[in-house]
Amino acid sequence: MIRFAKRKIIFSLLFTVLSSAFIYAETFRVAKCHVLELKEDPVYSASEKIGLNDALTIRIPEERLFLEGIEIKMEIPEETATWRDCCGAYIYDGIRPNPTPQQIDFSGTKIFFGVLPGKLSWVLQVPLTQNAQFKTDQYTKTIEKIPSAQGNFVFLRLQQIMKGVPDEVMNSKITFTVRPILSDKGFIKLKLTYPELPEGSGTAGSDKVTVFIDNEPYDTAVAEKGIVMTTGIHNISVISENYRTEVRKVRIDQAKKIEVPVELKSIEPSVIITAPEGAKVYLDEELFDSLGKETLLTEGDHKIRCKIGDYEILRTISVTKGRTYKVNLTVDLEIEESD
């Protein structure tokens, strides 16, 4: 019983020492520090050849709207795969100092360790959010702990862990390819522009506007700042007492940002009058000099008189709120042929 107790104490101490290696910061040196940039783009990837005692810094965007994790694929040379268990991959948190290609001495807290398998390909998946959903298989390993990504980077280190490794293995290079793991979401932003309202009809501004996206109401300030939404087709409606209702149908793609311009128009009725050159147009018996331009009207009946030389035509239109009327004076020449 005494011998068993001693063994139990020794085992407990050993377990405590191994566990503490993942709690406290350690200091280490690498042969070279490589740096790769990661972007929030579904088709983006970046590659670098890494030695067995090198480190890789993966810089990630400061603003991460869609980034759920990082896929790190290693293409392992055949001679290295043959000497399986000769090298380990480590991921650290709280790395100091800030990694650069010129820096080789670091300190940090180990959050993951894995031995390179005897395979020609191995994939590490590093989560950056709590709700990251990854697909795994026999060639993929997902680490459990989420790096803090302090400083907007993830730090990975390779280290020889077996003695007697031949030079051809020690001098081999492993190709690392990093890709973003993105949520199935995109970003939509509305750009609202407001017309000047006629005197006495109210105040122009977002306080008079309601935005609906897929029948869900959004504050205009939120819609103009931008919203992260699921991919696919979305219906947008902009409704107001002072403006005409504007409807848009937009498509949001994965990890893409789109801006939707919405030019609001006054609910006051308007008219657009076009006429041939040389024609004189009168609106309510006043010469109209805004041909081809949208002009606001008051509700009710309005007279439009067009005159070209001795030819004159008069029409009356009844206008209501929320409508635009187009008036076009055309002159046609009709030719008939007879026997």
C-alpha positions as CSV (number, residue, x, y, z in Angstrom):
1,M,0.0,0.0,0.0
2,I,2.9,2.3,0.8
3,R,4.5,1.6,-2.6
4,F,1.2,2.2,-4.4
5,A,0.8,5.5,-2.6
6,K,4.3,6.7,-3.7
7,R,3.6,5.8,-7.3
8,K,0.3,7.7,-7.1
9,I,2.1,10.7,-5.8
10,I,4.8,10.6,-8.4
11,F,2.1,10.2,-11.2
12,S,0.2,13.1,-9.8
13,L,3.3,15.3,-9.8
14,L,4.1,14.3,-13.3
15,F,0.6,15.1,-14.5
16,T,0.8,18.5,-12.7
17,V,4.1,19.3,-14.5
18,L,2.7,18.4,-17.9
19,S,-0.5,20.3,-17.3
20,S,1.4,23.4,-16.2
21,A,3.2,23.5,-19.5
22,F,-0.1,24.7,-21.0
23,I,-0.7,27.3,-18.3
24,Y,2.5,29.2,-17.9
25,A,4.5,31.1,-20.5
26,E,7.7,29.6,-21.8
27,T,10.6,31.2,-23.6
28,F,11.9,29.7,-26.8
29,R,13.9,30.4,-30.0
30,V,13.1,29.5,-33.6
31,A,15.3,29.4,-36.6
32,K,13.1,31.7,-38.6
33,C,9.7,33.5,-38.2
34,H,7.5,33.5,-41.3
35,V,4.5,35.8,-41.7
36,L,1.4,35.3,-43.8
37,E,-1.6,37.6,-44.1
38,L,-5.2,36.2,-44.0
39,K,-8.2,38.0,-45.6
40,E,-11.9,37.6,-45.3
41,D,-12.3,36.3,-48.8
42,P,-13.8,32.9,-49.7
43,V,-11.3,32.2,-52.4
44,Y,-8.2,33.6,-50.6
45,S,-5.2,31.5,-49.6
46,A,-1.6,32.1,-48.9
47,S,1.3,29.6,-48.7
48,E,4.8,29.5,-47.3
49,K,7.5,26.8,-47.0
50,I,8.5,26.2,-43.3
51,G,11.5,24.5,-41.8
52,L,11.2,22.0,-38.9
53,N,12.3,24.5,-36.3
54,D,10.6,27.6,-37.8
55,A,7.5,29.6,-36.7
56,L,4.6,30.9,-38.7
57,T,2.7,34.0,-37.8
58,I,-0.8,34.3,-39.4
59,R,-2.0,37.9,-39.3
60,I,-5.7,38.2,-39.3
61,P,-7.9,41.3,-40.0
62,E,-8.6,43.6,-37.1
63,E,-12.3,43.8,-38.1
64,R,-13.6,40.3,-38.4
65,L,-17.2,40.2,-39.6
66,F,-17.2,36.8,-41.1
67,L,-14.0,35.0,-39.9
68,E,-14.8,32.0,-37.7
69,G,-11.5,30.2,-37.9
70,I,-8.3,29.4,-39.8
71,E,-7.5,26.3,-41.9
72,I,-3.8,25.5,-41.8
73,K,-2.9,22.8,-44.4
74,M,0.5,21.2,-44.2
75,E,1.9,19.3,-47.2
76,I,4.5,17.1,-45.7
77,P,7.5,15.8,-47.7
78,E,7.7,12.0,-48.1
79,E,11.0,11.8,-46.2
80,T,9.5,13.7,-43.3
81,A,6.3,11.6,-43.3
82,T,8.5,8.5,-43.2
83,W,10.1,9.7,-40.0
84,R,6.8,10.0,-38.3
85,D,6.7,11.6,-34.8
86,C,9.9,13.5,-35.5
87,C,8.3,16.9,-35.3
88,G,5.6,18.6,-33.3
89,A,3.3,21.5,-34.1
90,Y,2.6,24.0,-31.3
91,I,0.2,26.9,-31.1
92,Y,0.8,29.7,-28.6
93,D,-1.1,32.5,-27.1
94,G,0.2,35.8,-25.6
95,I,3.3,35.8,-27.8
96,R,5.9,38.5,-26.9
97,P,7.4,40.4,-28.6
98,N,5.3,41.1,-31.7
99,P,6.4,38.6,-34.3
100,T,8.3,39.8,-37.3
101,P,10.6,38.0,-39.8
102,Q,13.6,39.5,-38.0
103,Q,12.5,38.2,-34.6
104,I,13.6,34.7,-33.4
105,D,13.3,34.8,-29.6
106,F,9.8,34.6,-28.1
107,S,7.7,33.9,-25.0
108,G,4.2,32.6,-25.0
109,T,1.6,30.2,-23.5
110,K,1.2,26.9,-25.2
111,I,-2.5,26.1,-26.0
112,F,-2.0,23.2,-28.5
113,F,0.5,20.5,-29.2
114,G,0.2,17.8,-31.9
115,V,2.7,15.4,-33.5
116,L,3.0,15.6,-37.2
117,P,1.5,12.3,-38.5
118,G,3.1,9.9,-41.0
119,K,1.0,11.3,-43.7
120,L,1.7,13.5,-46.7
121,S,-1.1,16.0,-45.7
122,W,-2.4,17.2,-42.4
123,V,-4.9,20.0,-41.6
124,L,-5.2,22.0,-38.5
125,Q,-8.4,24.0,-37.9
126,V,-8.1,26.9,-35.4
127,P,-11.4,28.3,-34.1
128,L,-11.6,32.1,-33.5
129,T,-15.3,32.2,-32.3
130,Q,-17.3,30.1,-29.9
131,N,-19.9,29.0,-32.5
132,A,-17.5,28.0,-35.2
133,Q,-18.8,25.0,-37.1
134,F,-16.0,22.9,-38.8
135,K,-16.0,19.9,-41.0
136,T,-13.5,17.2,-39.9
137,D,-12.1,14.0,-41.4
138,Q,-9.2,11.7,-40.8
139,Y,-6.7,14.2,-42.1
140,T,-8.1,17.1,-40.0
141,K,-7.5,18.1,-36.4
142,T,-9.5,20.9,-34.7
143,I,-7.9,22.4,-31.7
144,E,-10.2,22.8,-28.7
145,K,-8.9,26.1,-27.2
146,I,-9.7,29.4,-28.9
147,P,-6.7,31.7,-29.2
148,S,-7.2,35.2,-27.9
149,A,-5.6,36.5,-31.1
150,Q,-4.3,39.4,-29.2
151,G,-2.4,41.6,-31.6
152,N,-4.5,40.2,-34.4
153,F,-2.4,37.2,-35.2
154,V,-2.1,33.4,-34.5
155,F,1.3,32.0,-33.8
156,L,2.4,28.4,-34.8
157,R,5.7,26.8,-34.2
158,L,7.4,23.6,-35.5
159,Q,9.9,21.9,-33.4
160,Q,12.0,18.7,-33.7
161,I,11.1,16.3,-31.0
162,M,13.0,13.2,-32.0
163,K,16.8,12.7,-31.9
164,G,18.8,11.0,-34.6
165,V,16.8,12.5,-37.5
166,P,18.8,12.5,-40.7
167,D,19.9,15.7,-42.4
168,E,17.6,15.3,-45.4
169,V,14.6,15.4,-43.0
170,M,16.0,18.2,-40.9
171,N,16.6,20.3,-44.1
172,S,13.2,19.5,-45.6
173,K,10.4,22.1,-45.9
174,I,6.8,21.7,-45.1
175,T,4.4,23.8,-47.3
176,F,1.8,25.6,-45.2
177,T,-1.3,26.9,-46.9
178,V,-3.7,29.0,-44.8
179,R,-7.3,29.8,-45.7
180,P,-10.1,31.6,-43.8
181,I,-13.0,29.6,-42.4
182,L,-15.9,32.0,-42.9
183,S,-19.5,32.1,-41.7
184,D,-22.3,31.9,-44.3
185,K,-23.0,35.6,-44.0
186,G,-22.5,38.9,-45.8
187,F,-22.8,42.6,-45.1
188,I,-25.4,45.0,-46.4
189,K,-25.4,48.8,-46.0
190,L,-28.0,51.2,-47.2
191,K,-27.1,54.7,-48.5
192,L,-30.2,56.8,-48.2
193,T,-30.4,60.2,-49.9
194,Y,-33.2,62.7,-49.1
195,P,-34.8,65.3,-51.3
196,E,-35.8,68.8,-50.2
197,L,-39.4,68.8,-49.2
198,P,-41.8,71.6,-50.1
199,E,-42.3,74.2,-47.4
200,G,-44.9,73.1,-44.8
201,S,-44.8,69.4,-45.7
202,G,-42.6,68.2,-42.9
203,T,-38.9,67.8,-42.2
204,A,-36.6,65.7,-44.3
205,G,-34.6,63.2,-42.5
206,S,-34.2,59.6,-41.2
207,D,-36.6,60.2,-38.3
208,K,-39.5,60.0,-40.8
209,V,-38.3,56.8,-42.4
210,T,-38.7,53.1,-41.5
211,V,-36.5,50.4,-43.1
212,F,-37.7,46.8,-43.4
213,I,-35.5,43.9,-44.5
214,D,-37.4,40.7,-45.0
215,N,-40.3,42.3,-43.1
216,E,-38.1,42.9,-40.1
217,P,-37.9,46.6,-39.0
218,Y,-34.5,48.2,-38.6
219,D,-33.5,51.6,-37.4
220,T,-32.2,53.8,-40.2
221,A,-29.0,54.5,-38.4
222,V,-28.3,50.8,-38.1
223,A,-29.2,50.1,-41.8
224,E,-26.9,53.0,-42.9
225,K,-24.1,51.7,-40.7
226,G,-24.4,48.2,-42.0
227,I,-25.9,44.8,-41.0
228,V,-24.4,41.3,-41.1
229,M,-27.0,39.0,-42.7
230,T,-27.2,35.5,-44.0
231,T,-26.4,34.9,-47.7
232,G,-29.1,34.8,-50.3
233,I,-31.9,37.0,-51.6
234,H,-33.3,39.7,-49.3
235,N,-36.1,42.2,-49.8
236,I,-35.7,45.8,-48.7
237,S,-38.5,48.3,-48.2
238,V,-38.1,51.9,-47.2
239,I,-41.3,53.5,-46.0
240,S,-42.2,57.0,-44.9
241,E,-45.1,59.4,-44.6
242,N,-43.0,62.1,-46.5
243,Y,-41.4,59.9,-49.2
244,R,-42.5,57.4,-51.7
245,T,-42.0,53.8,-50.8
246,E,-38.8,52.3,-52.3
247,V,-38.4,48.6,-52.8
248,R,-35.2,46.7,-53.6
249,K,-34.3,43.0,-54.0
250,V,-30.7,42.3,-53.3
251,R,-28.4,39.3,-53.2
252,I,-25.9,38.8,-50.4
253,D,-22.9,36.6,-51.1
254,Q,-20.6,35.0,-48.5
255,A,-18.2,37.4,-46.9
256,K,-19.1,40.2,-49.3
257,K,-20.0,43.7,-48.5
258,I,-22.6,45.5,-50.7
259,E,-23.9,49.1,-50.5
260,V,-27.5,49.7,-51.7
261,P,-28.2,53.3,-52.8
262,V,-31.8,54.4,-52.2
263,E,-32.8,57.8,-53.4
264,L,-35.9,58.8,-51.6
265,K,-38.4,60.9,-53.5
266,S,-41.0,63.3,-52.1
267,I,-44.5,62.0,-51.9
268,E,-45.6,65.2,-53.6
269,P,-46.7,64.6,-57.2
270,S,-44.4,65.6,-60.0
271,V,-44.3,66.0,-63.7
272,I,-41.6,65.5,-66.4
273,I,-42.3,67.3,-69.6
274,T,-40.4,66.8,-72.8
275,A,-40.9,68.6,-76.1
276,P,-39.1,69.2,-79.4
277,E,-36.6,72.0,-79.8
278,G,-38.4,75.3,-80.5
279,A,-41.6,74.4,-78.7
280,K,-43.0,76.6,-76.0
281,V,-44.6,74.9,-73.0
282,Y,-46.9,76.5,-70.5
283,L,-47.9,75.0,-67.2
284,D,-51.0,76.6,-65.7
285,E,-50.5,79.4,-68.2
286,E,-46.9,80.2,-67.1
287,L,-43.9,79.5,-69.4
288,F,-42.3,76.2,-68.3
289,D,-38.5,76.2,-68.7
290,S,-37.6,73.0,-66.9
291,L,-38.1,70.6,-69.8
292,G,-36.8,67.1,-69.1
293,K,-36.5,67.7,-65.4
294,E,-38.8,66.4,-62.7
295,T,-40.8,69.2,-61.2
296,L,-43.1,69.0,-58.1
297,L,-46.7,69.8,-58.4
298,T,-49.6,70.4,-56.0
299,E,-52.5,67.9,-56.0
300,G,-55.4,68.7,-58.3
301,D,-55.9,69.7,-61.9
302,H,-53.2,71.3,-64.0
303,K,-53.2,72.7,-67.5
304,I,-50.4,72.0,-69.9
305,R,-50.3,73.9,-73.2
306,C,-47.7,73.2,-75.9
307,K,-47.1,75.5,-78.9
308,I,-45.0,75.0,-82.0
309,G,-45.5,77.8,-84.5
310,D,-49.2,78.0,-85.2
311,Y,-49.8,74.5,-83.9
312,E,-51.1,74.3,-80.3
313,I,-52.3,71.6,-78.0
314,L,-53.9,71.8,-74.6
315,R,-54.3,69.0,-72.0
316,T,-55.5,68.9,-68.4
317,I,-54.0,66.4,-66.0
318,S,-55.3,65.4,-62.5
319,V,-52.5,64.6,-60.2
320,T,-52.4,62.8,-56.8
321,K,-49.7,62.3,-54.2
322,G,-47.0,59.7,-54.7
323,R,-47.2,59.7,-58.5
324,T,-45.0,61.0,-61.3
325,Y,-46.5,62.1,-64.6
326,K,-44.6,62.1,-67.9
327,V,-45.8,64.4,-70.6
328,N,-44.2,64.1,-74.1
329,L,-45.0,66.3,-77.0
330,T,-44.2,64.6,-80.3
331,V,-44.6,65.9,-83.8
332,D,-45.0,63.3,-86.5
333,L,-44.9,63.6,-90.3
334,E,-47.3,61.2,-92.0
335,I,-46.8,60.4,-95.7
336,E,-49.4,58.6,-97.8
337,E,-48.9,57.2,-101.2
338,S,-51.9,56.7,-103.6
339,D,-52.3,55.7,-107.2
